[in-house]
Amino acid sequence: MTENEHAAARLLTVREKIAAAAALAQREVEDITLIAVSKTHDADTILPLLNAGQRVFGENRVQETAAKWPALREELPDVQLHLVGSLQSNKAGDAVSLFDCIHSLDRPSLVKSLAGAMDKAGRRIPCFIQVDIGDEEQKGGCAIADLPALIEQARVADIPLAGLMCVPPAGIEPTPFFALLDKLAADHGLDGLSMGMSGDFETAVKLGATHVRVGTALFGARE
Ligand SMILES: *Cc1c(COP(=O)(O)O)cnc(C)c1O
């Protein structure tokens, strides 16, 4: 198989699994966005997936994205980039100009810097609020108890809220965490749910994910 055929086959497999999980949950497959998480992979690895028709990609670092993507997306105006990694306030300006969506809004200081950066750029991009769904010390995300206040702050700052995002604790059954994120979103009138990675995206789709973030299953293992 050529690199292009290989990428197309992996993409088809992931898409079929999403479609099967959606059908089981009686959901429309169009309501689920597959984000191909291309962090650490270079242009040679990403191009075959672009050739296979994938247009929505995720990255976790502002600098890496700035180095990699402007050239790749030059002739593909329909490429969409999602930031799926933690964001430092001093990089908010770069993030707003590079990305089409941010999945890691998790604290009041970032609401402030992102709102300022969006004002400055004259461009408002949708943000998911990342929730520390497993109450894990070192993990990014807003504590569940702080979520109502953070949502309110984002709304006051006129940041378009896409929904909630989570990365459940590693190594245990993710279902209760996905179900909890779904409930929290519903409680706050938010529609989007960014949840599910290579190991658990089918479960996430069954539990209502609108955005799944898949890296390894599309690109192979990272270094
Ligand atoms: C790396 C990453 C992913 C993709 O993980 P895989 O297990 O490779 O699919 C998804 N979400 C976030 C936040 C990530 O950092």
PDBQT file of the ligand as one rigid body, heavy atoms in Angstrom, charges set to zero:
ROOT
HETATM    1  C1  LIG A 301      -3.218  13.718  21.915  1.00  0.00    +0.000 C 
HETATM    2  C2  LIG A 301      -4.619  14.059  22.242  1.00  0.00    +0.000 A 
HETATM    3  C3  LIG A 301      -5.694  13.374  21.640  1.00  0.00    +0.000 A 
HETATM    4  C4  LIG A 301      -5.510  12.214  20.687  1.00  0.00    +0.000 C 
HETATM    5  O1  LIG A 301      -5.097  11.075  21.394  1.00  0.00    +0.000 OA
HETATM    6  P1  LIG A 301      -5.007   9.629  20.715  1.00  0.00    +0.000 P 
HETATM    7  O2  LIG A 301      -5.071   8.703  21.865  1.00  0.00    +0.000 OA
HETATM    8  O3  LIG A 301      -3.713   9.579  19.990  1.00  0.00    +0.000 OA
HETATM    9  O4  LIG A 301      -6.179   9.486  19.808  1.00  0.00    +0.000 OA
HETATM   10  C5  LIG A 301      -6.971  13.787  21.970  1.00  0.00    +0.000 A 
HETATM   11  N1  LIG A 301      -7.196  14.795  22.841  1.00  0.00    +0.000 NA
HETATM   12  C6  LIG A 301      -6.194  15.469  23.433  1.00  0.00    +0.000 A 
HETATM   13  C7  LIG A 301      -6.515  16.551  24.389  1.00  0.00    +0.000 C 
HETATM   14  C8  LIG A 301      -4.878  15.111  23.167  1.00  0.00    +0.000 A 
HETATM   15  O5  LIG A 301      -3.886  15.769  23.777  1.00  0.00    +0.000 OA
ENDROOT
TORSDOF 0
